[in-house]
């Protein structure tokens, strides 16, 4: 993985830093010298090998847990042993089961992200994982609608903040342009959660009534245990900050200084205050906050293939059963992986402008919505669902580094990332209503709403690109100028 990242890194100009000479007591001092490109790549490779595999693994299980509700919805539907039948849930109640998670998930994200800085990354990320794993397992014990709502609400509260904490954490180690490929690789790896979840859901359907537990109850348990184990290990494996001698022992004193000194102006720092009111006000006062918000909300609500209803939408196409419908979510995950990795590499090499990429992908989404509104043939609809899924899951992710680069200061970076991620999850509140099963199986009304919202998102991409100096509307769309 590290080689894949560094093979695509653009050659960096030599940075002027300070040389570190050893003293008798083992401490090191700084004198003027330079850092070569090879030395910098060697240092970054060490960091990548230490933190990126673990971040990718934990985030994959986080997405696995978030997507579980979509798979659970149709497990053993034909046998009438599905969760909706056994708990006597109406379509509107199921919509609330999905939505209630996001109220607490979104509400706690700003607090949770800043708490990572207040405590330590290894502790806080570990706390998130262990607590959400425990609550997820409790989902197997619910007996009625109220119990399911309680578990889902608590799950949102415990899981909230994980993704923005990861972004915030990486900002302590890398420049925004260096985060591009790393965060996209992490997100691409997380698509394997869809593959794993699809096959697990297929398997547990055959475990129905084993141990007197329905298949959907087994799914809660199976997907809740790994976060507990990984969370306990995280506090031992994950280093906190570059200048944390206790947890970053794999770096020399010189390497710690190199990492810290070359971060961009306004990057978050371990020694800075967690909360700065002036920075918090500046985040909301900056026009880029609102233009980025338009992109995030437009992509979230305009997404014609939200993960929490995807298995149901595929099932209602009518050409397969519930078990195979869960498996048919796997190709969409593969499509996301290749789309995201390809776009990330081209953006990192400065061959493509990320705002141009987002603009084109949203146009593709809009076209997919129109086709899904007008075409009735199930196979054709499935193909365009696959295309739309890969496009919509790349738009925001390819723009995250640009969002981080527009923030200045420790509080601003943490708060800005958290608020942006809150907006990107607003589909969890409104999406279940847009894609209520009362609009199925054609979902004509749903796709019509998505098309209108996508239009607003496309305009927001154009405006934001102009504000940050990466305009979309120019002669050479994919050729990147300097930042």
N, C-alpha and C positions, 0 to 999 in steps of 0.2 A: 504494500500500500504506500509506504513512504517513497519507494522508487517511482511509483506512478505519479505521485504528487510532484516530486522534484524534477522529473523528466519534463514536466510541462511548465515549470516555473520560468518566468522570463528572467533573463540575466539582470541582476541588480547592479546599480552603480556602486562603486567602492565608497563606503561610508567612513567618515573621519571620526575615529573614536580614541580611546585611551588604552595604552598598553599596561599590562598588569605584571609586575615583577614580584617574585616570591621573596618573602622575608623569612627570617629564622623562625618566627612563631607560626608560620603557616598562613598568615594573612597576606593580602596582596594590595599593592598600590597602583595608581594609574599614572601613566606617562603617555605623551602624544605618540600615536602611530596610526596605522590604518588596518582595516579588516578586509581581507580579500573575499572575492565572491565564493571561492571554494571553501574557505573557512566558515562563511556564513551558511552556506548550504549544508556543511557538515553539522553545524550546531542545530539548524532547523530539522535536519534528519533525526538527530538524537531526540529532539522534542517530539517530533511526529511519532517515532517508534514507541515513545513512552506514553503519550496521552491519546493519540488518535484512535488506535485499535479499541481502547477501552470506551472512549466516547461513542464511537460508532456502535459498539456492541450494546451499551446501555440504552442508547437512543432507539435502537432497533426494537428492544423489548418495550420501550415506552410507547412506540407507535403500535406495536402488537397489542398492547393493552387498550389503547384508545380505539382501535379498529374492532375490538372484540364484539362490541354491541351490534355492529352490522352483521357479523357472522352468526351471532347468537339468535338474531331475529328469525332466521329461517331453518335452524337446525331441527331435524325431525318433524318438519311441518306436515308431511304426508301422513305420518303416524299419529298426528294430533298430540304429540309429546313436546311440542315447541313451547317456548316461554310465554308467548302471547296466549295460547290456549290454556296452559296449566295455571297461569295467574289471572286468567279472564281479563285480558287487557284489550281495550278498544283502540282504534287507530289514533284517536286524540290522546289517550293515555300513553301510548307508546311514543308519540311525539314528545311528550313531557319527560318520559324516561330518558330520551336522548338529550333533550335540552337542559334538564336540571344539572347535569354534569358541568355544562359550560358556564353556568351562572357563578358557581364557586371557583371553577378553574380560571375564568377570566378575572374575577374579582380579586383573587389572591396573588396574581402574577406580579404586579409592581412591588408589593411587599416582599414576596418570596425572592425576587431577583435581587433586591437590595440587601436582603438578609444573607445572601451568599457572601456579600462583601463584609457584612457586619460580623459574621462568624468565620467561616472558611469554606472554600469550594468543596473540598473533600468531605467535610462534615455535612454541609447543607444538601449537597447532591445525594449523599448517602441517606440522609434523613428522608428526602423525598421518595427515594426508591423503596426503602423498607416500608414506609407507611402506606404507600399506594399498593404494594404487593399484599400487605395484610388485609387492607380493605377490599381489594379485588377478590381475594379468597373468600371473604365473607359473603360475596354475591351468591355463592353456592347455597347459602342457608336461607335465602329470602323465601317467604311463603305467600306474599301478597304484594299488591301494587305499592302500598305504603313502605314496605320493607325495601322494595327495589329502588324507590325514589330516594330513600335514606342512604342506601349504599352508593348510588350513583352521585348523590350530592357530596358525600364524604370523599368519594374517589376524586372528584374534581378539586376539592380543597387540598387533598394530599398531593395530587399530581401536578397541580398548578405551579408554574415557574420553572419546570425542568428545561424546556427548550431555550427560553431567554437566558437562563443561568448558563447554559452551555455557550451561547453566543457571547455573553458578557465575559465569561471565563476566557474564551479565546482572544478577546480584545486586550487582555493583559499580556498575551504572549506574541501576538502577530499584528502587523499592520492590516488595515481593512482590505487592501488589494490582495494580501496574502491569505486572508480568510476565505476568499471566494471559492477556490478549489477545495479547500479543506471542509468548509461547511456544506458545499454541494456534494462532496464525496460522502460525508456523513449522512446527508439526506438521501443520497442515492442508495447507500447501504441499508437505510431504513426501509427501502421499498421491499427488501427481503422479508420484512415483517408481514407484508401482504401475502407473500408466497407461503411463508410458514403458517400464517393464520388460516389461509385457505385449505391447506392440507390437514392441519390439526382439526379444523372444523369438520372436514370430510371424515376423518378418523373417529372423532368422538361420537359422530352420529351412529356408529356401530357399537359404541359403548353404552348406548341408551339402556337404562335400568340395571346396569352393572353396579353392584354394591348399593342397589336401591336408589341410585341417583340418575336423574335424567341426563341426556347428553349435554344440554346447555349448562347444567351445574358442573359437570366435569370440565367444561371449557373454562369456566371461571377459575377453577382450582389450578388447572394446568398452566394457564397464562398468568396466574398470580404468584406462583412460587418462585420463578426465576428472578424477578426484581428484588425479592427479599435476600436471596443469596448474593446477587451482584451488588446490592446496596451495602451489605456488610463488608464486602471485599473492597468497595470503592474507597472507603476511608483509609485503607492501607495502600491502595495502588495509585490513586490520583494525586499528583503533586499540586500544591496550592498556587503559588505564584513563582515567577522566575527568581525573585530575590528571597524566597523562603528557604533558608539553608536546611531546615529540618526535613522538608518534604521534597526539595529539588536537589538532592545530593548527587544526582547523576550529572549535574552541570558543575563546571569549575567556576571559581570566582570571576575569572575573566569572561566566561561565557554568560554568566548572569548579567554582568554589566553591559555586554554587547546587546543582549536582548532588550534590556530596559532602555538603553540610550537611543536605540534606533526606532522606537515606537513613534507614531505620529504625534504632532503637537495637539494636546487635548485628550490623549489616550488616558484611560483609567489607570490609577496607581494604587498600590497596596497601602501606601502611607497617607493617602488623601482621606478626607472625611467622607463617610458613607452618604450623608445627606447635606446638600447645599441648596438652600431655597432659591438663590439667584439662578443657579443652573436649571432647577426644575421649572421655573417660570420661563426661562429662555427656550426650553424645549417646546413649550406650548405656543410661545410667541413667534417662533420661527415658521415662516410660511411653508417650508419643506415638510414640517410635521403634518400639515393638513393635506398637502398634495400626495405625500406618501400614504396618508390615511385613505385617500380616495382609491389608490391602487390596491391597498390591502383589503378594504371593504368590497371594492368592485370584484376582485378575484374570489373572495370568500363567498359572497352571496351570488355571484354570477357563475360559479363553478357548476357545470351541468352534471357532474359526477361526484357528489360528496361521498366520502368513504363510508359514512354511517348508514347510508341507504343503498350503496352500490350493489350488494348481494341481492337485495329485494328487487331493485330495478332490473337486474339481469334475470332473476327468477321470473318476474312478470312479463319478460319478453315471450315466454311460453314455449321455448324449444328445449327445455331441460328441467330436471327435478332440482330440489333444494340442495342436495349434496353436491351435484355437479356445478350448480350456480356458485357455490363458495369456491370451488376449484377454478371457475372461469374468471375469478378476480385476479388470479395469478398473472395472466398475460398483461393486464394493465400495470402491474407492479414492474414487470420486465420492461415495458415501454417507458415508464417513468425513469427507470434507471438509466437507460441508454440516452434518452432525451436530456436528462439533467447533466449527466457526465459530459456529453458532447458539448452542450452549451457552456458549461463551466470551463472546460478546457479552452474553448475559443474566446471566451470573455477574458480569462486569465492571461492569455497570450496577446491581448489587446487587438485581436483580429475582428471581433464583434463588439459593438456597443451594447451593453446589457439592456439599455432602455429600448433599443431597436429590436432586440430579441424578444423582450416582453411585449412590445407593441405587436409584432407579427404573431406571437403565440396567442395573444388575446383575440386577434382577428380570426385565427383558426378556431378558437373556442366559439366565437360568434357564428361562424359558418356551420360548425357542428350543431349548435343549438337550432339553427334554421332547418338543417337536414333532419334532426331528430323530431322536429315539430311536423314535418311533412312526409317523411318516409315511414312506412308501416312494416316493411320486410324485416323480420327479427335479426337475421345475420348482418344485414347492412347497418341496422341500428347498433348492434353490438360493436361493429368495427369502428363506428364513429364515437361510441362511448369510450373505446380504448384510446382513440386519438385525442379526444377532449380531456381525458384523465391525465395523459402524459403532458399535455400542454399546460393545463391549469395548475398542475403541481410543480411546474418549473418557473412560472412567471415570478412569483414573490421570492422564491428561493434564490434566483439568480440576481435579485436586487438587494438582498440583505446586506452585502458588503457596502453598497452605496448608501444604504440607510445608516449603517454604523459610522461611515466616514463623515456624514453630515452632522454628527453629534460631537460636542466638545465638553470634556470634564468627566470625572468619575461618576457623579450623580446623573449627569445628563445621558451618558452612555447606558447606564443601567436602567434608568427610567424610560428612556426613549425606546430601547429594545423591548422592554416589558409592555409598554403601551401599544407599540406596533404589533406585537404578538397577540395582545388582547383583541385588537381589531381583526387580525387574520383568523381568529377563531369565532368571529361573530356568526358564522354560518351554523355553528352549533346551537345558537339560540333560535335563529329564524329558518335555517335550512330544513329542519324536520317539518315545519309548517308548509314551506314551499314544495317540498317533496312528500307531502302526506300521501298515504296510500289511497286516499279518496280521489286523487288525480290520476291514479294508475289505471290500466297498465301503460297508457300512451304518454302520460305526464305532459300533455300538450300545454296546459296552463303553466306548469313548472318551468318548462324550457322557454316559454314566452317571457316570463319574469326574468329568467337568467339572461336572456338576450338584451333586455332593456338595461339591466344593471351592468352588464359587460360593456355597453356603450359608454357609460359613465367612467368605468375603469380605464378604458382606452384613452379618453380625454385626459384623465389624471396622469397617465404615463407620459403623454406629450408634455404636459405642464411641468411635471417633476423633472424630466430630462432637461428642459430649458433652464429651470432654476438651479440645477447642480452643474450646469455646463456640459451636459451630454445630450444635446438636442437630437430628437428623432427625425424631425422634418428637415432633412438636408439631402444633397445630391447623392452622396455616397453613404447609404444607410448603415452598412456594416463595417465601415472603416472607422477606427477609433482615433480621435484626437487625444491630446494630453488631457489629464483630469483637470 
